Amino acid sequence: MVGIGELAAGGAVGLAFTFLYDPASTLVIKTKQFRPLLKELIVTLDYLRPLIKQIEDGHRELDHSNESLYFYFKNQMEKGTRLINKLSKVGTWNLLKPHYSNKLVELDTSICKTIQKLTLERVRDTQETLALVRSIDSKLKQNELHGQEQNQSGETRATAPYPPFSPIGLDKPLRELKMKLLHDDQVSMLSVEGPGKLLWLKWCVMIKMSKSSGNLLEEFYHLSQGSSYKTLVTSRYSSKYGSNYDLDPLTLLKNSTSLDYSSGTLDELMEQIVKYCKRFPLAITVVGKSLFKESIEMWKEKVIEWSKGPILEEHTLLRDCLQPSLNVLYENASEVGAIIKECFIDLASLPEDGRIPAGLLIDMWAELHSLREDGSIVKLQQLNEHNLAKLVVTSKENEYVDSCYSEQFVTQHDMLRELALHQISQDPVGESKRLNVDIFGDVLPPKLTQKKNKLKETRLLSISTDGVFSSKWDNVHLPKAEVLILNFQTKDYALPRKMSQELKVLIVRNNGSSPAKISNLELMSSLTNLKRVRLERISISSKSLNKKKLKTLEKISLFMCYIAQPASKSSIWFFEALPNLVEINIEYCNNLKELPADLCGLKYLKKLIIINCHNLSSLPEDIGKLSNLEVLRLRSCTKLETIKDSLAGLKNLMCLDISDCFSIKELSKDIGQLSKLRKINMRQCERLQELPTSIWDLENTLKEVICDEETEELWEPFKMIKNLRITLDLDPSQFGVISY
């Protein structure tokens, strides 16, 4: 049986299971009050334990095919943990004991249903796969597959279609693989582990398995034992069933170059080449062919060249193989395709090997391509569909339930980024829309120090500095870009003194491990066209802007910033320098305990979004003064306990999101005065015991409520409100939502 320690080390679900199992096991010993029910729960958890790893492994797969079940189960475990923690504090004469007993029974029943679903899914998958095997077997016997071959004894054997081209550099490994699988009587199942899709097999039936298919592989393994079946499994992971055959990038490179010998120097060069190829199979194959029959001296020379710049620049064949991925965008809708291509190339302005927040791209594309927020997300989805980038959603909530993009990120393979950089390099000198500059130490490139800057067409400027840059910008002359991205790594930083007056978007990203100080943020006040500012991992204080007005700024985003708390009971002052803000985003600012008091004076503010600020415990007393506020999103602020009565002053509020605010106990009794409120998201507000009766005053405006199983009960008295849709975001494994 899988051990608790192994589960805790495995991932988020295993850890959540451990956080529930351990305290439940301890509580059953310490207390007599809920002992029978706790014992039943532990028996259920013991039965569930072997299935945990299947859920965990399924979520690690790139396609995330079981992601909905993963998030539902993780949420179920976390809910159980919170319940157990409450039980540990219940006294002998507590009047809520029956209530908690019912909750414990509900938890046990819910987990039992999960076990049934997992068991049924396993049986279904096994039956479907066995049916597939029988179907293949039938077709083999009827010779319905392409081609027929006869062996020496006159028997006919069906074969799969021949590959459209020869598998470059893999002849020898394929021969070895074929011999091991088909001619070794001791091998009935063979697992192939390798960096990408490297195989085209014309001599056997191949079934691709994921890491979450362990149970199914076991079924196949036992099925193939003692039979004529031969099963080939391709996976990025090694398997404990049957035999294993490893395909690594060095093997692919060596066979692509047709090398029949090796040496210490050669092996070292090959490892460097694989590194420069980013372990990308197509790049390894093309580069290997280019080194065919070349001398060791030529190898060394090429490695030196590739260490200086993108390997894509050297190989036109590799570019030709990747270029159609972009060209296809023009085939059907040229205008739309052109914008998608521009968005793809924009991604190259961000450092490699990192997740790009969707919010950052929304700010960029609003000014560069005149895209609205939803339009930017559509472009990201299209890039994802064309495999030009990968859109990653970290939220456990169904994204189509509530349009919140703060937990969406973009990643891109290094080779695709190099393709985008190549597109930039093809622009005529001085006419490129984008300029990426890397500064090492204090050595400034000439293109930034020339007084008569010829980069007149530059709209997007990205400057990256290393860990020893001293922020000396005295001789720097920046082009007149509309978007400036500053990537740095030092603990102290300063903005360039001579930023363009055309600048509309400023993005400052600290790639270090802790928040950094910026000594001259007040320089932003001199930028007369600046509309959007995004600060990541920056230390913010009342003195950051020195009260200099920045009247043009419409949106500010603070991501993982350190917002300094006042030394005394006086409030923080920051936003008075930004009087015309329309939108504020504050995300993952974990030390934030209270909002700056001057925020309530922003009379044009329409969106206030605060997400994953776990220490925020209260809202300002005067928050009702934000008379133009339309969206108030307080998601995952886990210490927030109440929504102020002063909220009633938000006469234009249309969306209220308090989802995952576990500590909220009550809503404003005057919530009915929010005369334009159309939508409330209150899933996972489990401490909320009742709703104000003034909700009846919203019967003409309130259209949608998003909740979970527990908070849905609170809406029972209000279901008679005309045209009210209650969206139950309960079980992502069953289509995610229930609306009625």
KOLDRENNU-665939 format. One line per 4 residues: number of its first residue (from 1); their letters; for each residue x, y, z of C-alpha. Coordinates in steps of 0.001 Angstrom, whole numbers, plus 500000, padded with zeros to 6 digits. Example, Ala and Ser with C-alpha at 12.3 -4.5 7.8 and 13.67 -1.06 7.14 Angstrom:
BEGIN
1) as) 512300 495500 507800 | 513670 498940 507140
//
This chain:
BEGIN
1) mvgi) 500000 500000 500000 | 501139 503552 499261 | 502611 505174 502371 | 501518 508503 503806
5) gela) 505037 509906 503485 | 505166 508948 499816 | 501824 510651 499195 | 502935 513839 500944
9) agga) 506041 513968 498758 | 504093 513240 495588 | 502238 516493 495035 | 499373 518785 496037
13) vgla) 496691 516099 496225 | 498884 513711 498225 | 499803 516566 500544 | 496140 517555 500964
17) ftfl) 495257 513923 501721 | 498008 513778 504374 | 496798 517017 505978 | 493385 515388 506387
21) ydpa) 494469 511865 507334 | 497031 512783 510013 | 494860 515105 512149 | 491860 512763 511793
25) stlv) 493978 509850 513058 | 495200 511959 515975 | 491740 513261 516857 | 490192 509793 517018
29) iktk) 492616 509020 519852 | 492270 512301 521741 | 488479 512756 521744 | 485458 510560 522372
33) qfrp) 482877 512965 520972 | 483106 512054 517288 | 485101 508812 517592 | 482666 506425 515782
37) llke) 482272 508809 512859 | 486002 509506 512714 | 486770 505791 512643 | 484421 505370 509678
41) livt) 486122 508283 507925 | 489590 506770 508460 | 488409 503433 507031 | 487158 505307 503967
45) ldyl) 490453 507185 503622 | 492426 503947 503903 | 490385 502555 501029 | 491008 505710 499021
49) rpli) 494765 505877 499618 | 495865 503594 496734 | 493911 505745 494273 | 495609 508991 495272
53) kqie) 498727 508399 493198 | 496606 507802 490099 | 495010 511243 490517 | 498346 512920 491264
57) dghr) 500155 511381 488307 | 497309 512215 485949 | 497668 515916 486732 | 501384 515927 485910
61) eldh) 500714 514898 482318 | 501081 517718 479823 | 497547 517317 478503 | 496063 517498 482040
65) snes) 493312 515151 480888 | 492197 514526 484470 | 492617 518110 485702 | 488985 518693 486694
69) lyfy) 488953 515620 488929 | 492314 516685 490370 | 491030 520096 491473 | 487752 518697 492802
73) fknq) 489498 516056 494882 | 492115 518501 496218 | 489330 520875 497234 | 487468 517991 498909
77) mekg) 490524 517104 501007 | 491109 520744 502001 | 487479 521102 503043 | 487803 517974 505180
81) trli) 490949 519319 506826 | 489173 522521 507831 | 486320 520469 509289 | 488692 518290 511355
85) nkls) 490393 521427 512688 | 487012 522732 513822 | 486135 519432 515502 | 489324 519572 517551
89) kvgt) 488059 522800 519152 | 484496 521670 519897 | 483852 521430 523641 | 481832 518708 525387
93) wnll) 478731 520881 525786 | 478934 522697 522471 | 475466 523121 520960 | 476850 522738 517445
97) kphy) 477886 519120 517956 | 474931 517764 515905 | 475776 520183 513133 | 479413 519034 513027
101) snkl) 478364 515384 513199 | 476232 515908 510100 | 479139 517613 508358 | 481376 514652 509177
105) veld) 478831 512232 507724 | 478529 514406 504597 | 482317 514399 504179 | 482502 510613 504480
109) tsic) 479643 510189 502000 | 481262 512596 499548 | 484592 510722 499663 | 482771 507390 499195
113) ktiq) 481163 508797 496037 | 484596 509855 494801 | 485897 506315 495328 | 482967 504940 493332
117) kltl) 483693 507355 490471 | 487377 506463 490401 | 486615 502750 490464 | 484046 503053 487679
121) ervr) 486447 505115 485575 | 489149 502491 486022 | 486768 499686 484986 | 485520 501710 482038
125) dtqe) 489042 502526 480832 | 490080 498889 481146 | 487023 497670 479237 | 487506 500259 476492
129) tlal) 491160 499337 476080 | 490468 495593 476045 | 487764 496206 473467 | 490340 498137 471426
133) vrsi) 492801 495244 471670 | 490131 492786 470505 | 489233 495098 467639 | 492871 495320 466570
137) dskl) 493224 491570 466871 | 490157 491094 464667 | 491480 493467 462035 | 494841 491768 462059
141) kqne) 493184 488437 461378 | 491071 489895 458566 | 494098 491619 457002 | 492318 494958 457113
145) lhgq) 495381 496964 457953 | 497659 498329 455230 | 499896 495804 453511 | 500527 492138 453970
149) eqnq) 503728 490200 454479 | 504376 486489 454281 | 506978 484773 456370 | 508920 481656 455386
153) sget) 506221 479307 456631 | 503638 480990 454383 | 501749 482756 457180 | 500305 486183 456451
157) rata) 501010 489038 458851 | 499342 492456 458742 | 501533 495567 458927 | 500906 499227 459613
161) pypp) 501431 501930 456925 | 504988 502749 455935 | 506351 506061 457209 | 506276 509035 454799
165) fspi) 510049 509339 455159 | 512865 507342 456671 | 513356 507823 460410 | 516565 509846 460282
169) gldk) 519252 508556 462601 | 517018 505985 464283 | 517616 502926 462119 | 519854 501235 464658
173) plre) 517704 501963 467747 | 514603 500834 465865 | 516279 497568 464881 | 517257 496991 468506
177) lkmk) 513759 497866 469653 | 512189 495562 467091 | 514467 492676 468020 | 513830 493122 471718
181) llhd) 510043 493306 471374 | 509316 490812 468605 | 512079 488238 468914 | 512617 488030 472652
185) dqvs) 510192 485474 474060 | 510797 486816 477563 | 509452 490262 476625 | 505705 490766 476294
189) mlsv) 505596 494474 477151 | 508223 497053 476238 | 508197 500676 477396 | 510053 503305 475381
193) egpg) 511135 506469 477181 | 512378 509391 475128 | 512441 513190 474603 | 509436 513687 472340
197) kllw) 507758 511798 469542 | 510727 510150 467880 | 509253 506918 466580 | 507417 505865 463474
201) lkwc) 506732 502160 463773 | 505532 500115 460808 | 505915 496727 462367 | 503688 496615 465419
205) vmik) 500613 498074 467015 | 501645 500874 469362 | 499524 502211 472211 | 500538 505492 473838
209) msks) 500140 505615 477601 | 500381 508437 480138 | 502019 508303 483541 | 498565 508042 485115
213) sgnl) 497933 504757 483298 | 499764 502559 485819 | 496729 500432 486642 | 495866 500025 482987
217) leef) 499442 499051 482161 | 499236 496414 484854 | 496118 494991 483190 | 497913 494900 479834
221) yhls) 500966 493332 481372 | 498998 490465 482890 | 496939 490126 479705 | 500079 489764 477575
225) qgss) 501754 487244 479878 | 501736 483821 478247 | 499980 485088 475109 | 501025 486086 471619
229) yktl) 500301 489764 472297 | 503197 492203 472116 | 502571 495608 473671 | 504714 498676 473020
233) vtsr) 504278 501616 475365 | 505662 505084 474552 | 506022 507487 477443 | 508152 510267 478839
237) yssk) 508410 508233 482012 | 509860 504843 482831 | 507475 501988 483595 | 507758 499277 486248
241) ygsn) 505864 496799 484044 | 507674 494728 481424 | 511021 495840 480026 | 512304 499334 479302
245) ydld) 514140 500755 476314 | 515550 504272 476745 | 515882 506761 473895 | 517856 509836 474936
249) pltl) 518792 512997 472994 | 522448 511953 472748 | 521415 508749 470970 | 519344 510772 468510
253) lkns) 522231 513171 467880 | 524811 510420 467468 | 522668 508514 465001 | 521814 511708 463094
257) tsld) 525541 512308 462558 | 526138 508616 461720 | 528988 508441 464216 | 530436 504977 464780
261) yssg) 532943 505932 467480 | 533102 508075 470606 | 535644 509889 472752 | 535665 512067 475848
265) tlde) 535941 515267 473797 | 533237 514199 471375 | 530829 513220 474148 | 531344 516591 475818
269) lmeq) 530650 518411 472535 | 527500 516364 471994 | 526190 517262 475431 | 526724 520950 474674
273) ivky) 524952 520611 471312 | 521938 518952 472953 | 521871 521834 475435 | 521930 524473 472672
277) ckrf) 519181 522563 470851 | 517027 522822 474008 | 516599 519012 473814 | 514212 519666 470909
281) plai) 514130 516467 468733 | 513672 518327 465447 | 516587 520662 466207 | 518820 517763 467291
285) tvvg) 518073 515870 464085 | 518724 518846 461763 | 521893 519915 463575 | 523167 516337 463639
289) kslf) 522753 516006 459874 | 524683 519257 459359 | 527661 517758 461228 | 527649 514559 459166
293) kesi) 531242 513597 458219 | 532596 516880 459609 | 535949 516955 461446 | 536250 517281 465208
297) emwk) 537672 520772 464643 | 534504 521783 462786 | 532405 520431 465667 | 534322 522605 468120
301) ekvi) 533952 525658 465894 | 530198 525143 465550 | 529732 524688 469291 | 531516 528005 469885
305) ewsk) 529267 529709 467316 | 526073 528278 468822 | 527131 529350 472308 | 527032 532988 471136
309) gpil) 523522 533077 469737 | 520362 531198 468811 | 521022 527993 466934 | 518019 528790 464783
313) eeht) 519952 531551 463013 | 522486 529010 461728 | 520099 526462 460292 | 517744 527496 457520
317) llrd) 516403 523933 457344 | 515306 524059 460974 | 513658 527436 460396 | 511937 526084 457320
321) clqp) 510512 523258 459415 | 509135 525634 462048 | 508041 528507 459789 | 504836 526792 458536
325) slnv) 503504 527026 462101 | 503339 530784 461543 | 502425 530734 457852 | 499272 528739 458551
329) lyen) 497882 531769 460392 | 497451 533571 457086 | 495590 530846 455224 | 492014 531570 456256
333) asev) 491762 535000 457834 | 494724 537168 456986 | 493886 540122 459256 | 493127 537982 462275
337) gaii) 496092 535737 461541 | 498388 538740 461281 | 497413 539910 464779 | 497979 536413 466201
341) kecf) 501413 536358 464581 | 502218 539773 466080 | 501149 538524 469506 | 503344 535441 469070
345) idla) 506382 537578 468259 | 505653 539859 471231 | 506223 536906 473575 | 509912 536970 472661
349) slpe) 510250 540291 474517 | 509902 538432 477829 | 512787 536397 479307 | 512885 532697 478492
353) dgri) 512176 529850 480907 | 509367 531528 482795 | 505623 531842 483101 | 504195 535040 481642
357) pagl) 501125 536353 483500 | 498149 536879 481216 | 497580 540259 482889 | 500948 541483 481641
361) lidm) 500074 540602 478058 | 496640 542187 478420 | 498346 545487 479316 | 500792 545223 476409
365) wael) 498269 544315 473767 | 495739 546916 474840 | 498123 549592 473546 | 500045 547718 470833
369) hslr) 497094 546024 469131 | 494040 547815 470585 | 492761 544574 472100 | 490270 544513 474926
373) edgs) 490774 542139 477852 | 488640 539331 476415 | 490250 539841 473011 | 493715 539303 474482
377) ivkl) 492599 536067 476136 | 491158 534899 472806 | 494540 535515 471164 | 496254 533467 473876
381) qqln) 493776 530661 473331 | 494468 530769 469584 | 498227 530642 470153 | 497619 527644 472384
385) ehnl) 495498 525948 469709 | 498240 526479 467113 | 500872 525076 469542 | 502782 528361 469427
389) aklv) 502447 528817 473183 | 500900 526974 476100 | 498142 528578 478161 | 498272 527387 481778
393) vtsk) 495329 527940 484135 | 496284 527542 487790 | 492862 528319 489247 | 490823 525414 490583
397) eney) 487665 527196 489489 | 486121 526590 486088 | 487331 529500 483975 | 484056 529772 482070
401) vdsc) 482108 530287 485299 | 483707 533626 486134 | 485976 535589 483817 | 488998 536093 486042
405) yseq) 492316 535951 484212 | 494716 536623 487072 | 495470 532904 487420 | 496249 532322 483756
409) fvtq) 499829 532181 482523 | 501632 531544 479251 | 504718 529411 478648 | 506626 528950 475410
413) hdml) 509201 526411 474249 | 512656 527949 473862 | 512841 526916 470209 | 509570 528725 469449
417) rela) 510914 531786 471213 | 513966 531640 468973 | 511631 531443 465980 | 509946 534649 467185
421) lhqi) 513347 536318 467684 | 514274 535315 464141 | 511161 537074 462845 | 512301 540250 464624
425) sqdp) 515793 539970 463120 | 514342 539958 459611 | 513042 543525 459941 | 515130 546172 458115
429) vges) 517618 548017 460338 | 515892 550774 462248 | 512405 549692 461206 | 511679 546926 463693
433) krln) 508643 547355 465949 | 510455 545532 468744 | 513857 545851 470343 | 515270 543439 472926
437) vdif) 518420 544540 474746 | 520527 542495 477186 | 522939 544435 479428 | 525771 542596 481171
441) gdvl) 527349 544510 484029 | 527436 548209 483198 | 528471 547747 479577 | 525784 549558 477587
445) ppkl) 525220 548587 473930 | 525798 551361 471360 | 522169 551302 470228 | 521190 552766 473623
449) tqkk) 523932 555390 473895 | 523615 557090 470504 | 522082 560555 470861 | 520505 560431 467416
453) nklk) 518610 557229 467879 | 517603 555681 464561 | 515114 553270 466133 | 512117 555368 465133
457) etrl) 509713 552477 464523 | 510255 550765 467878 | 506971 550357 469766 | 508001 547617 472217
461) lsis) 511316 547907 474069 | 512540 545204 476453 | 515714 545716 478518 | 517130 542906 480661
465) tdgv) 519989 543450 483116 | 521986 541000 485206 | 522738 540721 488930 | 525648 543203 488897
469) fssk) 524033 546060 486965 | 524386 549297 488965 | 521418 551146 487391 | 523615 553769 485750
473) wdnv) 521457 555153 482971 | 523204 558529 482522 | 524245 558022 478903 | 521214 556040 477791
477) hlpk) 518912 557384 475088 | 515863 555182 474768 | 513819 555003 471554 | 510311 556404 471535
481) aevl) 508597 553153 472444 | 505010 552870 473652 | 505688 549817 475826 | 508799 549477 478025
485) ilnf) 509631 546225 479834 | 512437 546337 482395 | 513708 542960 483646 | 516273 543060 486437
489) qtkd) 517762 540897 489202 | 519363 543278 491716 | 518019 544157 495190 | 518200 547879 494378
493) yalp) 517207 549349 491049 | 516479 552657 489403 | 514364 553562 486396 | 516057 555099 483333
497) rkms) 515995 558876 483651 | 515311 559552 479993 | 512228 557486 479235 | 510177 558270 476160
501) qelk) 507307 560730 476464 | 505420 558425 474097 | 505443 555670 476729 | 501986 554273 477507
505) vliv) 502813 551005 479320 | 505613 550494 481867 | 506306 546964 483130 | 508991 546531 485800
509) rnng) 509830 542897 486613 | 512188 541862 489364 | 513412 538341 488596 | 515198 538056 491918
513) sspa) 513998 535969 494831 | 512882 538832 497098 | 511194 542239 496612 | 513528 544985 495410
517) kisn) 513605 548699 496104 | 513267 551201 493269 | 514787 554519 494239 | 513056 556777 491726
521) lelm) 509512 555590 491055 | 508473 559241 491122 | 509984 559587 487625 | 506751 558112 486318
525) sslt) 505059 561438 487037 | 507036 563022 484182 | 505568 560597 481611 | 502588 562507 480262
529) nlkr) 501094 559621 478233 | 501579 556755 480678 | 498350 554727 481085 | 499360 551381 482583
533) vrle) 501991 550351 485132 | 502804 546834 486298 | 505255 546235 489150 | 506415 542709 490046
537) risi) 508274 541898 493299 | 508800 545562 494153 | 508843 547089 497635 | 506174 549797 497890
541) ssks) 505921 552446 500618 | 504183 555751 501292 | 507284 557544 500022 | 507526 555633 496735
545) lnkk) 505932 558358 494639 | 506703 561313 496949 | 503135 562530 496340 | 503971 563615 492783
549) klkt) 500818 563387 490697 | 500603 560955 487800 | 497341 562142 486318 | 497325 560067 483125
553) leki) 497651 556642 484772 | 494513 554515 484385 | 495642 551094 485659 | 498225 549860 488139
557) slfm) 499050 546205 488869 | 501082 545078 491882 | 502204 541448 491619 | 504014 539789 494559
561) cyia) 504988 543214 495850 | 505919 544067 499422 | 503599 546837 500591 | 505198 548416 503644
565) qpas) 502985 548711 506717 | 502927 551978 508703 | 505127 552233 511796 | 502226 553601 513861
569) kssi) 498456 553282 513688 | 498395 555825 510868 | 497289 554533 507484 | 499340 553925 504353
573) wffe) 499179 556621 501679 | 500044 555720 498118 | 497179 556232 495694 | 496668 559960 496217
577) alpn) 499402 560465 493611 | 497291 558494 491099 | 493972 560374 491141 | 492574 559134 487815
581) lvei) 492999 555383 488266 | 490275 553262 486688 | 491604 549823 487674 | 493765 548440 490512
585) niey) 495102 544871 490575 | 496859 543612 493702 | 497911 539948 493559 | 499974 537676 495816
589) cnnl) 501012 540553 498106 | 501136 538336 501173 | 502178 540968 503715 | 499247 543277 502885
593) kelp) 497101 543597 506015 | 495137 546695 505133 | 494541 548686 501993 | 496009 552168 501690
597) adlc) 493408 554550 503088 | 493758 557014 500219 | 492426 554357 497850 | 488901 555392 498842
601) glky) 489446 558812 497279 | 489765 557423 493737 | 486513 558749 492321 | 487053 557254 488817
605) lkkl) 487943 553736 489979 | 485851 551036 488263 | 487738 547818 489086 | 489337 546847 492382
609) iiin) 490849 543359 492163 | 492651 541830 495140 | 493651 538169 494810 | 495647 535809 497031
613) chnl) 496486 538462 499598 | 496117 536061 502512 | 496815 538511 505334 | 494295 541145 504293
617) sslp) 491912 541213 507265 | 489642 544190 506605 | 488505 546759 504079 | 488752 550536 504584
621) edig) 485861 552152 506459 | 485302 554563 503591 | 485235 552024 500768 | 481657 553073 500039
625) klsn) 483024 556332 498664 | 484128 554515 495499 | 480891 555551 493844 | 481933 554501 490327
629) levl) 483246 551044 491261 | 481753 548320 489041 | 483840 545247 489947 | 485034 544341 493449
633) rlrs) 486985 541090 493432 | 488361 539880 496771 | 489365 536354 495795 | 491333 534068 498144
637) ctkl) 491775 536709 500841 | 491610 534027 503495 | 491756 536266 506610 | 489082 538703 505495
641) etik) 486260 538295 508017 | 483574 540772 507060 | 482281 542978 504273 | 481739 546487 505616
645) dsla) 478283 548004 505894 | 479750 551012 504104 | 479769 548814 500987 | 476219 550046 500465
649) glkn) 477625 553219 498985 | 478841 551361 495875 | 475789 552298 493814 | 477381 551242 490500
653) lmcl) 478768 547892 491654 | 477811 545112 489224 | 480091 542226 490284 | 481060 541150 493803
657) disd) 483556 538270 494102 | 484419 536944 497574 | 485232 533388 496455 | 487682 531384 498597
661) cfsi) 487458 533922 501411 | 487162 531178 504029 | 486938 533503 507026 | 484067 535762 505951
665) kels) 481280 535410 508512 | 478767 537958 507285 | 477870 540234 504420 | 476844 543835 504747
669) kdig) 473237 543984 505983 | 472693 546795 503492 | 473797 544765 500464 | 470317 545308 499050
673) qlsk) 471244 548936 498426 | 473671 547860 495679 | 471057 548736 493121 | 473067 547619 490061
677) lrki) 474532 544383 491436 | 474150 541625 488821 | 476612 538932 489882 | 477922 537452 493145
681) nmrq) 480640 534803 493390 | 480767 533313 496891 | 482065 529782 496441 | 484077 528402 499386
685) cerl) 482821 530951 501903 | 482159 528190 504384 | 481989 530301 507543 | 479168 532384 506124
689) qelp) 476121 531274 508127 | 473298 533406 506687 | 472491 536051 504104 | 470973 539467 504794
693) tsiw) 467218 539718 504069 | 467951 542891 502111 | 468959 540628 499193 | 465263 540691 498298
697) dlen) 465829 544318 497291 | 468040 543017 494444 | 465242 541026 492789 | 465208 543312 489742
701) tlke) 468973 543386 489166 | 470661 540233 490528 | 471044 537705 487680 | 473696 535188 488739
705) vicd) 475103 533689 491908 | 478118 531351 491837 | 478419 529158 494903 | 479260 525667 496149
709) eete) 477271 522992 497934 | 477409 524648 501345 | 476762 528257 500367 | 474019 527142 497975
713) elwe) 471884 526249 500994 | 471966 529887 502098 | 470193 530885 498886 | 467234 528571 499454
717) pfkm) 464954 531414 500684 | 465849 533567 497664 | 465304 531099 494826 | 462008 532756 494049
721) iknl) 463838 535841 492751 | 462822 536148 489117 | 465492 535331 486482 | 468105 534486 489129
725) ritl) 470522 531789 487953 | 472370 529897 490660 | 475551 528323 489285 | 476716 525504 491513
729) dldp) 480483 525218 490984 | 480771 521923 492798 | 482272 518968 490975 | 484576 519726 488027
733) sqfg) 484709 515999 487237 | 481036 516226 486264 | 481187 519090 483768 | 482137 521562 486473
737) visy) 478902 523478 487037 | 475206 523055 487608 | 472945 526001 486780 | 469274 526408 487483
//
